[in-house]
Amino acid sequence: MKPDTVKQLFIERYGSEPTLYTSPGRINLIGEHTDYNGGYVFPGAIDKAMVAAIKPNGTDKVRAYAADLEEYCEFGLEESDIPAKQWARYIFGVCREIAKRGGKIEGIDTTFSGDVPLGAGLSSSAALESTFAYALNDLFGLGIDSFELARIGQATEHNYCGVKCGIMDQFASVFGKAGHLMRLDCRSMEFAYFPFAPEEHGYRLVLLDSVVKHELVGSPYNDRRASCERVAATLGQEFLRGATIEQLEAIRSKISDEDHRRARFVIGEEQRVMDVCNALEEGDYQTVGERMYQTHEGLSKDYEVSCEELDHLVEIARECGVTGARIMGGGFGGCTINLVKAELYDNFIATASAKFAEKWGHAPKVYQVVISDGARRL
């Protein structure tokens, strides 16, 4: 839904002129399962975003209309006012987290809509949180810095939505910069921008959504995290961050085969993030693509978070001469991210759609993405 349409819906519903705000979804080019190991991630904001029309209403109530769902919800600003609707909890949580930090806000009227695909691993929830965190900070002149806005989104997930996420999604949504990816150090929270404009080098970035999500028995993420923590402890470290393959091999007899494989992936992934940063500074997209394939191999074989559908999409990408492809996100379903030469793009999409549908009974969804700016007032 276009910003003008969101604004028009607001005027029809509330009878006055709002201010428009937006915040994007994100991709992560490389650096998976490194965040909780104190390592680096390499995300960028994308041209798919949430847009909200907002205006203070002089009451102590939030009146919100989710245009895409055609649902309305009204709630107060006290802890006991938590709404039943999940989407409303994202807005409520942001209001509460701001209040916990001493921010004085009042009720608002809002309509919002987004084109961040749901369930595709592009962080639609972070986009929603960041839109409202940025907007409330701006509207009420709270003076909260950008890092704290990202933390407010993360705390909303933890405290009101039941998701113990890292900081990457909200960070990318707030700090995004067109034509740049961001290397975030998850230990120190230092970050740097790196130029990333594949279009200028004859490439396109496209996501293929397998539209599958495998429910695995037990807690696969927690199991993998525990593996990494055991190896770090055996190495005498808090995190795996900074460990070398040589150090890992030196303790080989003290850890299980499974823990060894998990740690091998994470240590290799840290190096791949650095390799990609260096390659981008040289405009070397070939190396970027090679590292993407290596990451997929590690996620599939060592970390075991891929699935047959995603492995199939990466296999098709290789056959079509795609420069780089890998599973993106936590795993067990979702998308592959693909770096494709422009002249191969049409054939790749047609081939992947046909071959995947032949094997799995449905075509993947296709999302072209362009790296864009973060949270802002429109």
N, C-alpha and C positions, 0 to 999 in steps of 0.2 A: 504494500500500500504506500502510495507516494506521500511525502510530507504534507502537501497541500490538502490531500484527502483526509489525513489524520486531523489537520487543523479544522477543516470544514465539519468533520464529525463532532469535534469539541464545541464549535460555535453552535451547531444544531442542538447539542445536548445541554450545554451550560449557558448559552446566550452571551458569551463575551469572548474577547480576543486572548488567546494563550501565547506562551513562549514555546518555541520548538527546540527539543534537544535530541541528540542521537548518540549511540555508542555501538561499535561494531562487534561482530563475532571474530574468531581468530583461527589461524592455522598454526601448526608448529612444524617447521621445515625439517628439523632434526633435533634429537635430544629427548628421547622417550624414557620414562621411568628413571630419569636422572634427578628429578626435583627432590624426591625424598631421600636421595643419597647425597644431598648437599652439592650437587653438580650444576651443570649449565643447561638451560633450555634456549631455544632459538625461534620464538614465535613472531608472528606479524598480524596486525589487524587487517581485516578484509572488507571488501565492498558490499557486504551483506550485514545489515544492522537493525537495531531497534530504533524506532522514532516515537517520541512522546510529546504530546501537547500538554502543557502544565500551567496552572495558575493558582496561586494561593486563594483560598476561599473564605478566610477570616473566621473559620470554625476550628474545632479540634478533631475534625473528621477528614479522612481521605475518601474521596468518591472517585472510583476508578472504573474505566470501561476498557476491556480487552477486545479490541476490534476484530482480531482474527478469530477469536473464540465466540464472539458475540455474547460476552458475559459481563455482568456488572457486579461490583462488590463495593460495600461501604464498611469502613472500620475506623475505630478510634486509634489513638497514639500510645495508649498505655499497654504494658506487658500483657494484661488480661484480655486485651482486645484482639488477640491473634485470630486472623480469619481462617475459615475452613478450606477455602479454595487455595490450591497449591500456588497458582500464579500470583495470587494476591500476597502470599507470604514473602515473596521476593521484595515487593515494595514495602510491606510492613517491616520486614527485617532491616532494610536499609534505614527506615525512619527510626527504629529502635536503636540500632547501632550508632547512629548519629547522636541520639539523645544520651546514650551511655557515655559518649565522649564530651558531653556538655554542650552540644549544639542545640540551639533553641529554634525549633521549627513549629509551624502550625499546619492546619489541614490544607489539602490541595484538591483541586479537581483535575482529572487527567483522562485522556484517551491515548492509547498506544497501539502500535502495530509493528511487525517486523518481517523481514525476509531472510532471517538466519534459519536455515532448515533445522527442524527439531529432530533430535536423536541422531544427528549425523556427526557428532563430535566436534562441532564448530562453536560450542559454548554460547548457546542462545541465552542461558540463564545469566551468565556473566555479563552479557550485553545488556540485559534488562536491569540488573543491579547497578551497573556502571552508569547507565542512562540516568537513573533516579538519584544515585549518589552525587553525580556531577551536577544535575539540575537543582537539587535541594541546596547544595553548597553555594551555587551561583545565585539562586532566587533569594535566599535568606542571608547572603553575605557572611557565610560562616568562616571563611578563611582556612578551610581544611586543605592540607597539601595533597598532591596527587597520589603519593604512596599510601596515605591514610585512606583515600577514597577506594583504592584497590583492596586494602585490608577490610574496609567496611563491607565490600561485596563478599569477600572470603568469609568473614565472620557471619554474614547473613546465611550463607550456605551451611556453615557449621551449626549455628544456633537455632535456625528457624526452618531449614529445609532438609536436615539430616544427611548432608553430604560433607564428608571430611576431605575437601579438596585442597590442593596446593594453591599457591598464589598466582600461577602462570596465567590463567584465563583472564582474571580481573586485571592483572598487570597489563597484558596485551591490549585489552579493551580500553584502558585508560590512557596508556602511553603510546599507542599506535601512531605511526608516522608514514605517510604515503611514500612509496618507493624505498622503504627500509624495513629490514627485520631487526629484532632486538635480541642481543645475547644477554640473558639475565643470569647472574650468579645467585643461585638459590640459597647459598650460605650467607653471603655478605649483603645481598640485595643490590649490589652494584650492577649497572647495565650500560651497554653501549649500542649505538645504532650502526648497522652495516647496510650499505646500499644494495638494494635487490630490485632490479627492474628487468625481469626476464624478457618482456616484450621488446626492449631496446636491443637485446642480443639474439632476437629471432626465436624466442621460446614462449610457450604458454604454460600456465599453471592450472591444472584441472583436478578436481576431486571426483572419484567414482564411488558412489555410495552403494554398498552391497545390499542395503536394506535388510540386513540380518543382525540380530543381536543374540548371541548364545548365552543362555543362563547356565552357568557352571555350578556344580555342586561345591559347597564350601565357600571359602573366601579367597579366590585366586590372587587378588591384589595384596591382601594381607600376608598370604603365604610367601609371595615373592619379596615383599618388603622384609619379612622376617629372615629370609635367606640372606639378603644383603646385610642386615644388621648382625647376623651371626658371623659372617665373614669379616666384617669391619671389626667386630670385637676380637676375633682371633688375630687380626692384624694389629690390635691395640689402638684402633682409631674409633672416633665417634661415627664417622660416615665412611663410605667407600671412596668418596671424593679424594683425588690425589694419589690413590693406590696405583701401582704399576702391575703389568702382567707378570713381571719377574717376581714381585712380592707375593702375588697370588700363587704362582707355581711353587714358591718356597714353603707354603703352608698346605700344599695339595693333600698331604697325608692326614691332615688334621680336620678336613672338612669333607662333607658328602659330595658325591658327583653332582647332585642337583644344585647344591649351593655353589659349587665351583662354576657350573655353567651360567647360573644367574649373575654371579659376580663378573665373570669374563665378559658377558654382554655389556654390563654397566661401565666397566673400565674402558672397553673399546668404544663405547658410545661417547664417553667424555672426549676422547681423542678425535672422534669423527666430527663433533661439534666444532672443535678448533680447526680441523682441516677445512670444513665448509666455510668458516669465517675467513680463513686465509685465501681460499679459492675465490670467494666473492670479491675480495679486494683486488684480485687479479682479473676479474671478469671471466674466470674459468668455470663455466657451467658444466663442463664435462666431468670434472672432479666432483662437483656438487652431486651430480646424478649417480656417480659410482658409489659415493658414500651413502646415498639414499638406499640403493640396492643392498649394500652391506648391512645397513641398519635393519632392513626387512629380514634378511637372512638370520640375523641375530635374534630378532624378536620372534621369528617363527621357530627356529631350532633350539636356541639356548634359553630364551626367556619363555618360550612356549605360550605366547599370548595371541598368536594369529589363529586363523581357522581356514578350512579348505576353500571357502569362497574367496577370501582375501588373497590367499596364496595363488589362486587361479587368476585373479585380476592382475597380480604382479607378473605372473608367467606370460599372460597375454601382452602386457606392456613390453616385456623383453622381446617377445616375438615380433612386435611391431616396431622395434627400434627406438622405443621411448628412452630418453636420456637417463631418467631416474624415476623410481617408483617404490613406494613402501606403504605398509599399513600406517595410519596416523591415529594417535590417541592411545588409550589404555589397552585396547585390544578386544578380542573375542567377537568382533563384528565391526560395523561402521564403515569407514571410508579408506580408500587408498589415495595418496597424494602423488601426483604425476607431473614431472617436468618434461614437456614434449616440444620438440622442434615444430615450429609453426606449419611447415610443409607436410608433416606427418600427422597433424592433429586430426583432420577429418577421417582419415583411414583408421586411425587408432580408435576413435570413438565408435565408428561404425562396426569395426571388428570386435571390440570389447563388448558392445551391446549385443551383437548377434551370438558370439560364442558363449557369453555368460548366460544369456537367456536359454540357449540350447541345453546347457548343462543344469541350470538351477531353476528354470521355469519362469524367470522374470528378468528384465533388463536392469542394469544398475542405473541409479539416478546420476545425472551429470551436473556438476556445479563448476562453472568457470569462476576463478577468483582473481581479483586484482588487489595488491597490497595498498591499504588506505589509511586514513587518519583515525585517531582514537576519539574518545568522548569529547563532545563539543556542543556549543549552542549553535543552532542553524540560523 
